[in-house]
Every structure is written in structure tokens, then in C-alpha cells.
């Protein structure tokens, strides 16, 4: 009888990932995602929690924000190495993680799905799993910019609130926007980013943290946040002022009272 999934992770997968350079302290993060909600006879019923065993992240330098690049779904060693691939691809397909490389493994063999090419590899020995340096090179090639470049600085600027104050899809949205900004500067893509999120997903949280990281990277000149209701403006203003202090201020205008400006280099709250 083969090892169960937990033993496969602990005895086979973890040691091999560590040998390949993926360390627990820096590179590996385990995410637990909520299960989907099914409507049964008019009532919502949540499925059991979805789980992605490993999120692998690149660390360019000490003190920089890790950049998530891969998902790894682990299964028991008596399962086929492809067993968890469709499950892992579903996470990536739904863009909940916004991650280019998806893996499934039974602790002996692994398969890779590359979202940038749409290709799935044949099974390979887990001892050949890509190292952080290898995935960084592939990630940079797919993105069209180097993580060592100045354009990637916002992407590597740490969250001021630390690791435990955001949801995985919020991090994915912020990362997607910062990657798009870097590509716009290097590849001449249109300089616009649109994020579409459901009610309650934390759009203000994403906006605050996105602009804060750009600001901390020294690349924010001025921002305008627009709301459609006064109560939303008040909530957003409090969130921005909590992060930016006197550098954010509501617009006092008869034409439009649902806006406030953000300028890291100017204390607008003291303006007349």
C-alpha cells in the first residue's frame, strides 16, 4: 500500500522541492481556497474547501515581495502523476492565482502545464523539477521584462501590511496590474489596466495596496479615485488616508464631490 497524500507531501515532495532550491521560509506558500457554492433547490450550499497544496514564489532579493509563479497539486503516490492536473488548471483557468505554471505530482513523477504556451508536458522524474532560477528565466521571457529591471520595482516592493492581510485573488489582481504596467513600458502595449471584481471582493483594498506599492517604488506621480456614491467615497478616503496620510484628500467641488486626489509628493489636505 502506497503513501497517502499527506505522507507523499511530507516524505517525497517536500524534500525534493527543498533539494531543488524551493525553501519553506522564502519560496513556498500553502493556500487554502474556499469551495464553490452550488444552488440546490434555491438554497446555496458550499462545497468542501478547495486546496492548492503549494504556491511557489520567486524571491529576487532579500526584503523584496515574492512573486508567485507556480501552483503544485500533490496526490498520493499510488495515483497517476496527471491525477491532480485538471484540478490545478482550474485554479489557474479561473485566474484566482494569476500564475503561469501549473504542476501535478505523485511524489515520483510530475507533469507541467504552461499557461503561456498552452502545452502540457509528459511525465518527468520529480528530481528534474525546475529550480527557482529556471522558472524565473521562463517567467521573465513570457512577461517580456526582467525582474532585475527598474520597471519591475513596484512588483517587488513589499506590502506594508505584511503577508497575512490579503486574499490570494487580491494579490493576483495587484500582481497582474503591476506586470501589465511593466510590459506597457517595455513592449509598447496600451497603457491601460482594467480589473473587474465582484461586490465584496475588496476593490478598495486592491486600489490602496496597488497605489501604495507603486508609490513606495517611487513611481507614483498622482492618482484620482472615483466613486459613484458618497458613502463609498468616505470609506475609500479613510482607507487611503490610513496608508497615505496627508498626501490624500477629498475633492471639494460642486461639479463632482465623489472624487479625491492622491499625490505622494504634495500635502493636498493643506491646500485651500
C-alpha positions as CSV (number, residue, x, y, z in Angstrom):
1,X,0.0,0.0,0.0
2,X,1.5,3.4,-1.0
3,X,1.8,6.5,1.0
4,X,-1.3,8.7,1.4
5,X,-1.4,12.2,0.2
6,X,-0.1,13.8,3.4
7,X,2.8,11.3,3.7
8,X,3.6,11.8,0.0
9,X,3.9,15.5,0.5
10,X,6.0,15.2,3.7
11,X,8.2,12.3,2.7
12,X,8.6,12.7,-1.1
13,X,7.6,16.1,-2.4
14,X,8.8,18.4,0.3
15,X,12.3,17.0,0.4
16,X,12.7,17.1,-3.4
17,X,11.4,20.7,-3.7
18,X,13.9,21.7,-1.0
19,X,16.7,20.0,-2.8
20,X,15.7,21.9,-6.0
21,X,16.1,25.2,-4.2
22,X,12.5,25.9,-3.1
23,X,12.7,26.7,0.6
24,X,9.8,26.9,3.1
25,X,10.8,30.2,4.5
26,X,11.0,32.1,1.2
27,X,9.6,30.3,-1.8
28,X,6.7,28.0,-0.7
29,X,3.3,29.3,0.4
30,X,0.3,27.0,1.1
31,X,-3.0,28.4,0.1
32,X,-6.5,27.2,1.1
33,X,-9.2,28.4,-1.1
34,X,-13.0,28.4,-0.4
35,X,-15.1,25.9,-2.2
36,X,-17.6,26.8,-4.8
37,X,-21.3,27.5,-3.9
38,X,-23.9,25.3,-5.6
39,X,-27.6,26.4,-5.7
40,X,-29.7,23.4,-4.7
41,X,-33.5,23.9,-4.7
42,X,-33.0,27.6,-4.4
43,X,-30.6,27.5,-1.5
44,X,-26.8,27.9,-1.5
45,X,-24.6,25.0,-0.5
46,X,-20.8,25.4,-0.2
47,X,-18.7,22.6,-1.4
48,X,-15.7,21.3,0.6
49,X,-12.8,23.7,0.6
50,X,-10.7,23.7,-2.5
51,X,-7.0,23.4,-1.7
52,X,-3.8,24.1,-3.7
53,X,-1.0,22.4,-1.9
54,X,1.8,24.7,-2.9
55,X,2.2,28.1,-4.4
56,X,5.8,28.6,-5.5
57,X,7.2,32.1,-5.4
58,X,10.4,33.8,-6.7
59,X,12.5,35.9,-4.4
60,X,14.8,38.2,-6.3
61,X,16.5,39.8,-3.3
62,X,16.1,39.7,0.5
63,X,13.4,42.0,1.6
64,X,11.5,42.1,-1.7
65,X,8.0,40.9,-2.3
66,X,7.9,37.3,-3.5
67,X,6.4,36.8,-7.0
68,X,4.1,33.8,-7.3
69,X,4.8,31.8,-10.5
70,X,3.7,28.2,-10.0
71,X,0.9,26.0,-8.5
72,X,1.7,22.4,-7.4
73,X,-1.1,19.9,-6.8
74,X,0.0,16.9,-4.8
75,X,-1.6,13.5,-4.9
76,X,-0.9,10.1,-3.2
77,X,2.0,8.2,-4.6
78,X,-0.3,5.4,-6.0
79,X,-2.1,7.9,-8.2
80,X,-1.1,8.8,-11.7
81,X,1.1,11.9,-11.9
82,X,-1.6,13.6,-14.0
83,X,-4.3,13.0,-11.4
84,X,-4.4,16.5,-10.0
85,X,-3.5,18.4,-13.1
86,X,-7.1,19.4,-14.2
87,X,-7.9,20.5,-10.7
88,X,-4.8,22.7,-10.6
89,X,-5.5,24.1,-14.1
90,X,-9.0,25.0,-12.9
91,X,-7.5,27.3,-10.3
92,X,-5.3,28.9,-12.9
93,X,-8.0,29.0,-15.5
94,X,-10.3,30.9,-13.2
95,X,-7.4,33.4,-12.7
96,X,-7.7,33.1,-9.0
97,X,-4.0,33.0,-8.7
98,X,-2.8,34.5,-12.0
99,X,0.1,32.1,-12.2
100,X,1.7,30.8,-15.4
101,X,3.0,27.4,-14.5
102,X,0.8,24.5,-13.1
103,X,2.1,21.2,-11.8
104,X,0.7,17.9,-10.6
105,X,2.8,15.2,-8.9
106,X,2.5,11.9,-7.1
107,X,5.9,12.4,-5.4
108,X,7.8,10.3,-8.1
109,X,6.7,11.9,-11.4
110,X,5.4,15.3,-12.3
111,X,3.6,16.9,-15.2
112,X,3.6,20.6,-16.2
113,X,1.0,22.8,-17.8
114,X,2.4,26.0,-19.2
115,X,-0.3,28.6,-19.4
116,X,1.9,30.9,-21.6
117,X,2.1,28.2,-24.3
118,X,-0.9,26.0,-23.6
119,X,1.4,23.0,-23.6
120,X,1.3,20.0,-21.2
121,X,4.5,18.1,-20.7
122,X,4.9,14.3,-20.5
123,X,5.6,12.9,-17.0
124,X,9.1,13.5,-15.7
125,X,11.0,12.5,-12.6
126,X,10.4,14.8,-9.7
127,X,14.1,15.1,-9.3
128,X,14.1,17.2,-12.5
129,X,11.5,19.7,-11.2
130,X,12.5,23.3,-12.3
131,X,14.6,25.3,-9.9
132,X,13.7,28.9,-8.9
133,X,16.3,30.2,-11.3
134,X,14.9,28.2,-14.2
135,X,11.3,29.3,-13.6
136,X,12.5,32.9,-13.2
137,X,14.1,32.8,-16.6
138,X,11.0,31.4,-18.2
139,X,8.7,33.8,-16.3
140,X,10.8,36.8,-17.5
141,X,10.8,35.5,-21.1
142,X,7.0,35.2,-21.0
143,X,6.4,38.6,-19.4
144,X,8.9,40.4,-21.6
145,X,10.8,42.1,-18.8
146,X,13.5,41.2,-16.2
147,X,12.7,41.2,-12.5
148,X,16.0,42.9,-12.1
149,X,14.9,46.0,-14.1
150,X,13.6,49.2,-12.7
151,X,10.3,48.6,-14.3
152,X,9.7,45.6,-12.0
153,X,10.4,47.6,-8.9
154,X,6.6,48.0,-7.9
155,X,6.2,44.3,-8.4
156,X,9.0,43.6,-5.9
157,X,8.0,46.3,-3.4
158,X,6.7,44.6,-0.2
159,X,3.2,45.1,1.1
160,X,3.3,47.4,4.1
161,X,0.6,45.2,5.8
162,X,2.7,42.1,5.6
163,X,1.8,38.6,4.2
164,X,-1.4,37.9,6.2
165,X,-3.7,40.8,5.4
166,X,-4.8,40.0,1.9
167,X,-6.6,37.3,0.0
168,X,-4.9,35.2,-2.7
169,X,-7.0,36.6,-5.5
170,X,-6.4,40.2,-4.3
171,X,-2.6,39.5,-4.6
172,X,-3.2,38.0,-8.0
173,X,-5.1,41.2,-9.2
174,X,-2.4,43.5,-7.9
175,X,0.3,41.4,-9.4
176,X,-1.5,41.3,-12.8
177,X,-1.8,45.0,-12.9
178,X,1.9,45.6,-12.0
179,X,3.0,43.1,-14.6
180,X,0.9,44.8,-17.2
181,X,2.4,48.2,-16.3
182,X,5.9,46.8,-16.7
183,X,5.0,45.3,-20.1
184,X,3.5,48.5,-21.3
185,X,6.8,50.3,-20.7
186,X,8.9,47.6,-22.4
187,X,6.7,46.4,-25.3
188,X,4.6,49.4,-26.2
189,X,1.3,47.8,-25.1
190,X,-1.6,50.2,-24.5
191,X,-1.1,51.8,-21.1
192,X,-4.4,50.8,-19.5
193,X,-5.3,48.2,-16.9
194,X,-8.9,47.1,-16.2
195,X,-9.7,44.9,-13.1
196,X,-13.2,43.6,-12.8
197,X,-14.2,42.1,-9.4
198,X,-17.4,41.1,-7.8
199,X,-19.1,43.1,-4.9
200,X,-17.2,42.4,-1.7
201,X,-14.0,41.2,-3.4
202,X,-12.1,44.2,-1.9
203,X,-11.7,46.6,-4.8
204,X,-10.8,49.5,-2.5
205,X,-8.3,47.3,-0.7
206,X,-6.7,46.4,-4.1
207,X,-6.6,50.0,-5.2
208,X,-5.0,51.2,-2.0
209,X,-2.3,48.5,-2.0
210,X,-1.7,48.8,-5.7
211,X,-1.1,52.5,-5.5
212,X,0.9,52.2,-2.2
213,X,3.3,49.7,-3.8
214,X,3.8,52.0,-6.8
215,X,4.3,54.9,-4.5
216,X,6.8,53.1,-2.3
217,X,8.7,52.2,-5.5
218,X,9.0,55.9,-6.3
219,X,6.9,55.7,-9.5
220,X,3.6,57.3,-8.5
221,X,3.0,60.9,-9.5
222,X,-0.7,61.5,-8.9
223,X,-3.8,59.3,-8.7
224,X,-7.6,60.1,-8.9
225,X,-10.0,57.7,-7.3
226,X,-13.6,58.0,-8.4
227,X,-16.7,56.7,-6.6
228,X,-20.4,56.7,-7.5
229,X,-21.8,57.2,-4.0
230,X,-20.8,59.5,-1.1
231,X,-20.6,56.6,1.4
232,X,-18.2,54.8,-0.8
233,X,-16.1,57.9,-1.1
234,X,-16.0,58.3,2.6
235,X,-14.9,54.6,3.1
236,X,-12.3,54.9,0.4
237,X,-11.0,58.2,1.7
238,X,-10.4,56.6,5.1
239,X,-8.6,53.7,3.6
240,X,-6.3,55.9,1.5
241,X,-5.6,58.3,4.3
242,X,-4.7,55.4,6.6
243,X,-2.0,54.5,4.1
244,X,-1.0,57.9,2.7
245,X,-1.9,60.3,5.5
246,X,-2.0,63.9,4.4
247,X,-0.9,63.1,0.9
248,X,-4.6,62.1,0.1
249,X,-7.5,64.5,0.2
250,X,-11.1,64.6,-1.0
251,X,-12.1,66.9,-3.8
252,X,-14.3,69.7,-2.7
253,X,-16.1,70.7,-5.8
254,X,-19.6,71.5,-6.7
255,X,-19.1,69.7,-10.0
256,X,-18.1,66.4,-8.6
257,X,-17.9,65.6,-4.9
258,X,-17.3,61.9,-5.3
259,X,-13.5,62.1,-6.0
260,X,-10.4,62.6,-4.1
261,X,-6.8,63.0,-5.2
262,X,-3.7,61.2,-4.1
263,X,-0.3,62.9,-4.5
264,X,2.7,61.3,-2.7
265,X,4.8,64.5,-3.1
266,X,2.2,67.1,-2.1
267,X,0.2,67.5,1.1
268,X,-3.2,68.3,-0.5
269,X,-5.0,68.3,2.8
270,X,-3.4,71.7,3.5
271,X,-4.5,73.3,0.2
272,X,-7.2,75.8,0.1
